[in-house]
Amino acid sequence: MKIWIAGFGNIDRQDDGVGIILASRIAEWLRGKSGNEVKLSLEHQLLPELAEELDDVDLAIFVDADIRQHESGWNIAELCPSSRIDGFNIHSMSPAWLLELAGQLGTSPKRALTLSVSGNSFDFSEHITKTCETRMCAAEKAFHEWFAHSM
C-alpha cells in the first residue's frame, strides 16, 4: 500500500509541533509493516505544491495539532475535498482544500484522513507539554487500532 503522511506545525511553538513528532512515529510504525511504501512530508504548513505528491496514493494522512479540545484529546476523521478557504493567507490551506486541489490536478488519493491532537499551549518552546504528550500517545494507539480495522 502506498501511504503519504504530512505532519505539519511549528516545532518552536510547544504543542504546535505535535504533528511533526506524531507523523514521524506513525511513518516509522507503518514502514515496519510489510507491503507499505511510506512517504513522509514534514512541513511548517500545507502548501499547494504538496497536491502533486498525492498522485497514486492509497492513503493520505494529515497529522496536526488542534486548538479544539476534543473529548478524547485527539480526533481521527475521514477527509473529503473542500474548496472552502478561511481568509486569504497561506495558513488558510486545510487538508480538505489540498485534497480539492489534488482532485483538480487529477492526483487525488484513494482515501484521506486527519489525525489531530488537542494542543494545550502554543507558547514559544521546543518541547510539547506533558498533557499534549499524553494525548499524542493515546492518538498514536488509536491510529494503530484504526489502521488494523480499516485498512
C-alpha positions in Angstrom: 0.0 0.0 0.0 1.3 3.5 -0.9 0.9 5.8 2.1 1.7 9.5 2.2 1.9 11.3 5.6 2.0 15.0 6.2 3.0 16.2 9.6 2.7 19.9 9.9 3.1 22.5 12.6 5.7 24.7 14.2 8.2 22.8 16.4 9.2 26.1 18.1 5.6 26.7 19.4 5.2 23.9 22.0 2.2 21.7 21.2 2.0 23.0 17.6 5.0 20.7 17.0 3.0 17.5 17.8 2.1 16.9 14.2 5.7 16.7 13.2 6.5 14.3 16.1 3.5 12.1 15.7 3.7 11.9 11.9 7.3 10.7 12.2 6.3 8.0 14.7 3.4 6.8 12.6 5.6 6.6 9.5 8.2 4.5 11.3 5.4 2.2 12.5 3.9 1.8 9.1 7.3 1.2 7.5 7.6 -1.8 9.8 4.6 -3.4 8.4 5.3 -5.3 5.2 3.8 -4.2 1.9 3.7 -0.5 2.9 5.5 2.2 0.9 5.5 5.3 3.1 6.5 8.8 2.2 6.7 11.3 5.0 6.4 15.1 4.4 7.2 17.3 7.4 6.1 20.9 6.9 5.6 24.1 8.7 2.3 24.5 6.9 0.4 22.9 4.0 1.4 24.3 0.6 -0.3 23.9 -2.8 2.8 22.1 -4.2 2.0 19.1 -1.9 -1.0 18.2 -4.1 1.3 16.7 -6.6 2.7 14.3 -4.0 -0.8 12.7 -3.6 -0.7 11.1 -7.1 -1.2 7.3 -6.9 -1.5 7.3 -3.1 -3.8 4.8 -1.4 -3.9 6.6 1.9 -3.1 10.2 2.8 -2.8 11.1 6.5 -2.6 14.7 7.7 -1.3 15.0 11.3 -1.5 18.3 13.2 -2.1 20.0 16.5 -5.7 21.3 17.0 -6.8 24.2 19.1 -10.1 22.5 19.5 -10.3 20.5 22.7 -11.6 17.0 21.6 -13.1 15.0 24.4 -10.6 12.2 24.0 -7.7 14.7 23.4 -7.4 13.6 19.8 -9.5 13.0 16.7 -9.3 10.8 13.7 -11.6 11.7 10.8 -12.1 10.6 7.2 -11.5 13.6 4.9 -13.4 14.8 1.9 -12.2 17.5 -0.5 -13.5 21.1 0.1 -12.8 24.3 -1.8 -13.6 26.4 1.4 -10.8 28.7 2.4 -10.9 30.9 5.5 -9.3 34.1 4.5 -6.5 34.8 2.0 -3.3 33.7 3.6 -1.1 30.7 3.4 -2.4 29.3 6.8 -5.8 29.1 5.2 -5.0 25.9 3.3 -6.6 23.0 5.1 -6.1 19.3 4.3 -9.6 19.3 2.7 -8.6 22.2 0.5 -5.4 20.4 -0.5 -7.5 17.4 -1.5 -9.7 19.6 -3.6 -6.7 20.9 -5.4 -5.3 17.4 -5.9 -8.7 16.4 -7.4 -8.5 19.3 -9.9 -5.0 18.2 -10.8 -6.0 14.5 -11.1 -3.8 13.4 -8.2 -6.3 12.6 -5.5 -5.5 9.8 -3.1 -8.0 6.9 -2.8 -8.5 7.7 0.9 -7.6 10.5 3.3 -7.9 11.2 6.9 -6.8 13.7 9.6 -5.3 12.8 12.9 -5.5 15.8 15.2 -4.2 16.2 18.7 -5.6 18.8 21.0 -2.9 21.3 21.9 -2.6 22.7 25.4 -0.1 25.5 24.9 1.2 27.3 21.8 3.8 29.5 23.5 7.4 29.6 22.4 9.3 26.4 23.3 10.8 23.4 21.5 9.0 20.9 23.8 5.4 19.8 23.8 3.5 19.9 27.1 3.1 16.8 29.2 -0.7 17.0 28.6 -0.1 17.0 24.8 2.4 14.2 25.0 -0.2 12.1 26.8 -2.8 12.9 24.2 -0.3 12.2 21.4 0.5 8.7 22.8 -3.3 8.0 23.0 -3.8 9.2 19.5 -0.9 7.0 18.2 -2.5 4.0 19.8 -5.9 4.9 18.4 -4.4 5.2 14.9 -2.8 1.7 15.2 -6.3 0.4 16.1 -8.0 2.4 13.3 -5.4 1.1 10.7 -5.8 -2.5 11.9 -9.6 -2.3 11.4 -10.0 0.0 8.5 -7.2 -1.0 6.0 
